[in-house]
Amino acid sequence: MSIRTLIPVVLTAVLAAACVSSGRGFGETRRGGEHVDFTWTARGDHSGTMTATLASGQTLTGPYFQITQDSRIEELRPLWYGWRSAWRGWPYWGPVPQTAFVTHYTGRVVANLEGMDNLRMRCRFTLEHPASQMAGGGTGKCQLGNGQTIDAQFPST
């Protein structure tokens, strides 16, 4: 392979790697103080995949989305999968998504995670540095399907 052929291949690989970032977070249940570990992997477009590992060893995985001025509700549809009703006290959506634009930048991230045996968790986070996306760190809250809540923190990476 010539150097002329190799340079575009290497440059493409470097640029692709630059669009992917990842990090860790942690949390604790409000009742019982059980520890929860979080990992996230961004895909460069204000979305990615998040995984939560409960103290019991159960793992939940699913999409997360950073709400920005150009977010469309249709793009956020996976956040409703598996949930029959609105989250009590959840100000960001009702029981069914509507077709509309999210009209303001919130610095918020929302996630919908799923594990074995229909175990579900939904989360909302406030970013410390929204322009840096999840890598800028933040805090938030998650709720399991049984109503138990988890306070979560994501340090800056």
N, C-alpha and C positions, 0 to 999 in steps of 0.2 A: 504494500500500500504506500503510495507516495505521500509526501508531506502535504501536498495540496488537497488530497483526499482526506487525510487524517485531521487537518485543522477544523473543517466544518463539523466533523463527527464529534470531536472533543468539545468544541464550542457549544454545540447543541446539548450535549450531556451536562455541561456546566450550567447553562441557562435553565435547563429543566430542573436540575437540583436546586437552583437558587429560588425557584417558585415554591418549593416544599419546605415547610418548617415544622418543627414539632416541639412539644414541651410536656411538662408534668404539672399536676396540681394535687391537692389533697383536701380532704373534708372530714367532717365528723357529724354523726347523727345527733339531732337535738336531744332525743331521748335515748339514753344508754351510752352515749359517747363512743359509738363504734366508728373505727377509722375507715375511710374510703380513699383509694388511690385513683387518680385520673391521669390519663394520657390523651394528647390530642395531636393530630397531624393536619396541617393546613394544606390547601391545594392552590393558594395564591389568589383565589377569587372570592374571598370573604366567606369561605365555607371549608368544611373538612370532616374528619371523622374523630369522634371522641369515644374513649373507653373508660368505664368505671369498674373498679374491682372492689367489691364489698369485703368486710372483715371475714365473712363466711367463705370467701373464695369465689363466690359467684361473680361472673363478668357480664357486663352489659355494654353494647356497642351500638353506635348509630351516628347519624349526621348532626352537625351543628352548623349554624348560619349566623353571620354577623349582620345585623340589620343596618343598612346604609340608606342613603337618600334614594338610590336607584333600585332598591330591593322591590321585587314584585311578589305579591302574596302567592301567586301560582308557584313560584320557585320554592316557597316555604312549605308547600303542601305536605312533605314527609313529616313535619312536626305534629300533625294530627293523627297519624297512623297509630291505631291501637288504643286511642283514648275516646271514651264515649261521651264525655262532657268537658266543659271548660274547667280549668284549674281554679280552685277556690282562691280568690284574690289575685288571679293572673290577669293583669291589665292589657296584655298584648293581643289577645284574640278571643273570640267566642268559640262555641262548640264546632263551628264549621267555617273554613276559610272563605273569604269573600274575594272576588276579583277586584283588585284595586292596587294602587301604588302605596308603599309606605312613604309618607311625604316628608319625613324629617329624619335627621341622623340622630340616633339615640345612644351610640356607644354600647349597645346591648348585643349579647350573643344568646341564642336560644338553641336547645338541643333536645333530641328525642332518642333515648337509648333503649335497647331491648336485649333481654337475656333469655336463657333457657326457661321453660315452663311458663311462658308468657309474662316473665318478670319485666317490668317497665319502669323507666325513670325519665322525667323531663326536667330540664334545667333552664335557668336564666342567669346570666352573668352581666355585670357591669365592668367594662374595661377601664383600666387606669389610663392607658395611652391608646385610644381607639385607632389612630393612624398606623400603629404597629400591629394591629389585629391581636390575636391571642398572645403573641410573643411579648406584648406590652404589659401583660399581667392583668389581674382583676379579681373580683370576688363575686359570689353569687349564692344561689340556693337551688337545690334539686328536690324533687318530690318523687318518692316511689309510689307505685300503684296503690299501696295500702294507706297512703296519706302521710307516711313518715317523711320528715324533711331532713336535708343534709345541708350544712353550711360549708361552702367550698371556697378555696383560695387557689389562685394561679400566680406564682411568682413570675416576674419578668425574666425572659431568657436572653 
